[in-house]
Amino acid sequence: MNSLDTRKNFYYHRIKVFMGDSMIEVIGTCPVCGDTFTVSELHCSKCNSSLKGEFELCEFCRLTKEQKYFVKMFLKNRGSIRDMEKELGISYPTVRNKIEEINAALGLSDGSLPSVNVSEVLQKIKNGELSVDSAVSFLTGEPGEEKI
C-alpha cells in the first residue's frame, strides 16, 4: 500500500469513526462521566458460556478508534515521526501532539517534562550555545538547566 492509499485509509477510517459506520467496539471510557468502564459479563458465542464478575478492560481500550489507528501506524513506521508525517500527511507538531494525547490517555504523561522544540535545542548545541550534557539534562527534566 502506497502513501496515498494509507492516507485515504486514515481519513476513511476517521469518517467511519465519526459516522458510526463500523462494527461496535468495546469502549473503555464512559461517554457520560468520563470514568473507566468495568466489564460485568463475558460471553462465548460459540458454546454460549457466560462468565459474570467485574473485569478490567486493558489500558488500550481507553484510546479512541482514531488513537488506536494512529498507534498502529506509528508501530508500522517503527516510531519514525518523519515517516508518520509522510504517510499521514500531517506535520511534525501534529504527530507529536497526537503522541502526547495518547500518552495522557494511557496515563504515561505526568506533565513534569517541559514542552520543548527539539530542533531549537539541537540548533543551540550546533551553534555552541548549549552543551550536550546541559541539553540532555534539560530534555530529561533533571535539575540544572531550567530554561533554554
N, C-alpha and C positions, 0 to 999 in steps of 0.2 A: 504494500500500500504506500503510495507516494504522499508527500507532504500535503498536497491539496486535498486528497481523499481523506486524510486524517483530520484536517481542519473542518472539512464538510461533516465528517462523522461527529466531531466535537460539537459543532453547532447544531446538528440534527439531534444529537443526544440532549443538548440543553433545551431545545424546543420540546422534545418529548417529555423531559422532566417537568417543564412548566405547563405543558398542555395535559399532562396526566395520561399520555398515550403509551404506557408501558406496563409490564407486569407489576403487581403490587409487591413491594419490597418492604421488609421489616424496617421500620424507622426506630431509632433509638432515643429520640427526644420528643417529649410531649409538645404538640403544636399549641396547646393552650397555655401551659405554665412554663415550659422550657426545661422541666425536670427530666431525668433519665427514666425511661420506661423499664418495667420489670416484666419478664415473660412469666405467665402463670400456667401455661399448658403447652406441652409438645405433643404432636400427633403424627403418626406414621400413616400415610395414605395407602400404603401397600397392604399392611396387615391390620390396619385400623386400631393399633395400640395407642394408648394415650398415657402421658406422664404428667401429673399435676404437681405443682410446687411453686417455689419462687426461684427463677433463674435469671442471672445477669446476662445482658447482651454484651458482646465483645465491644471493646472501645471504638472499633472502626464503624460500628453501627451508628455512632453519634454523628458521623460525617453525612453530608448531603450526597445525593447521587452525583452531583457535579463535582464535589470534592473527591469522591471515590474515583471518578473518571480521571481527574487531574493526577491523583496518586498513581493510578495505573499508567498513565502516560509518562509520569516522572520516572517510574521504575523502568519502563520500556526504553527511555532515553538515558538510563543509567545515571540519573541525577544531574545530567548536564543542563544547566539553565539555558545555555546558548542553543542547544538542540530543542529545548522546550519552546523558546522564543520562535524559532523557525517553524516547528511543527504546528504549533497552535496559533501562530500569527499574532502573538501578544508581546508586549515589551518586557524588558528585564524587571522594572519595578512591579509590573503586574504579576509576573511569575513569583517574585519574592513576596509580594503581599499575599498571594494565594497560599504560599508555603507557611507564612506566619499565621494565616487564618486557620489552616489545617492543624498546625502545631497547637494553637489555642484550643481548638475543638477537641484535641486529644489530650489536653492537659499538660502539654510539653513546654508551653511558653510561660515562664514565670515573670516576665516583664523586667528582669534585672539587667538584661543586656541592652545597651543603647541601640537606637536605630542609627545605622551608620551607612554612609555612602562608601562602599569598599573601594571603588575606583578612586575616590578622593584620597583615601588613606594610602593606597598604592602610589598615587602620584606624589604625595608628600614624601614617601620613602625614596622614590626615584629622584626627587629634587634635593634630597639630603636634608629636608626639614624635619624628618622624623626617623628615629632608629627603628630597626626591625623589632627589637625587644619591646620598645615602647608601644609600637603598633599592635603587637601580639597581646600585650597587657591590656591595652585599651579595648581591643576587639573581644577579648575573653572576659572582660569585666573585672580584671584583677586591679587591686589598688595601685596607684602610681600615676597613670595618665587619666586625668579627669576629663579633659577636653582636648579635642584635636582641631 
